[in-house]
Amino acid sequence: MKANQRSFWTAAALCTQLSAAHVYAQTPVAPSSNDAAPEPQTLHIPVLERKAEQGILRPVPLSVELPAELSFAAKRVLVHYRLWGNPDWTTIELQRRGAKHEGAIPCLEVSTVTGDLRYYVRVHDERGRVIATAGSLARPFVVAIKHETQLAEEGKTASHAAKCPDPADCPRGLPGCPSEEVIAIRCETDTDCVNGMTCGFTGYCERTTRRLSWISVGLSQEFGVISTTGICSTYPQENDGIACYRNDGVQYNGNQVLTNEPPAAGTGQTRISVGFEQLVSNNARVGVRIAAGFAGSGPTPRNGTGFFPLLLSARASYFFGDDPFGKRRIRPFAALFAGGGMVDVHTEAHVREDPSRPALQGRNDLHQRLEVYKRAGDGFVGGAIGAQWALRGGFVVTGELSVMQLFPFSALIITPQIGAELGL
Amino acid sequence: MKSTLCLVLSATLTGCATESIEEPEATVATPGAFVAVDTPSSPMSLLRTLDSFKNGDDTILVFTEYNVIPDSWEEAEAMAKLPDLPIRYLETPGSFNTFTQFDHRVVWYRTLTDEERERAQ
């Protein structure tokens, strides 16, 4: 409790020697703000009244009375309890009845096992934030479950009145029977969740092995498609990032006739890539990737722009299916990306020399097949489809096929890639 | 099919020509042209035009004559595409009017190197 807040003591009472555990509480009013998350208020319980008793096969009734200010903000009052010998905590929601919230740990849960039943209370507001607590995981309230012969006289009397005649006749949720077990707890952050659960992207507490951060490595081979009509004439070679080479290794500088030529496919760079992506919803990731070309780049013509071997991109991926990162499975995905870099497309082109014009360069045959390099870039946008196969330990193998358009020096690049990822 | 492909790729690829243009051909007088000549009195020969200039009503041609004997036009073309051919006469003049009286055909064309161009000076 913050020092500048008014100090209230509770009028809390956990009735010992009774068959029901009651928590009556008064707490300071939290500062009213929709944006700031106030510290949860502590519903103080007198130390000597932290224990109660109950007989076997009997429900443990619970009642929480909140001060009016807190009651107004409270949306849900949850009780987390753990039975003797059971390693897991279970959650039930108390039902509002007037100024109180009431419910019970079911007799079916209490069963015939004797020992300490532990519980604590958390009060959530409309947005799932915890605004008050009574007890905690570390310091829960305790109800000793005993055989009736061992109960104190006062508790025995109360126990007889509350005993379930037959536990099977009183399933959860039926009128007169204990509260329903809470399946999902709303939350905003992990601190709103208990029992090792975390706050999921859907706004509910969940127990999951989902990994949020992913580091990737990949190996890719680019293939390009470029137009070859007039590709080796002077203008494209001076302005469009084109370089044409004859079979004697000399750069072509002749008079090309603009014959119709089909678009040509060629190879780009072989690259290795590393990347980082962060899961931002159950199905979506965003991140960055850097790919370094280590083979396939062409020569740089005199006065040409040198080849920059890195592709840098930002990337958003959508994985199909229900909670694809929650389970080990095949994960098909689609991605969009954009970035900067260069791609050298290497192909061949047919060039016909124009005999009617004065020769610009010797030794050019009437028809030639020239090696063509197109240095495309410097920006690109694209999309990809692929699939992941999740292995053990957060390892994933990935295959994808991407298509990207480079600009202003244009080329259409198709890239198959294989890779691996590690989830953190 | 090709024009359809051009349409599809026109947004992304440059230089899609839509119509063929007439491809200029080399003539006997074009420097760099390989000319095969078939005369009745001698075997077929392969020449290469180095230069040509007007001389009155005629045109004087300067050739390099290769030391090969093709059997057909096709073989003459195949020989012309070879990078190196044995030379019989480095340069030999001829009259265009006389030359065109014989059966001849331009079988190939290759631009002249500086060395070949100087040969005709």
Interface residues (C-beta under 8 A of the other chain):
Chain A: V225 I226 S227 T228 T229 G230 I231 P236 D240 G254 V257 L258 T259 N260 P262 P263 R352 E353 D354 P355 S356 R357 A359 L360 Q361 G362 R363 N364 D365 L366 Q405 S410 A411 L412
Chain B: K2 L5 L9 T12 L13 T14 G15 C16 A17 E19 S20 I21 E23 P24 E25 A26 T30 P31 G32 A33 K81 W108 Y109 R110 T111 L112 T113 D114 E116 R117
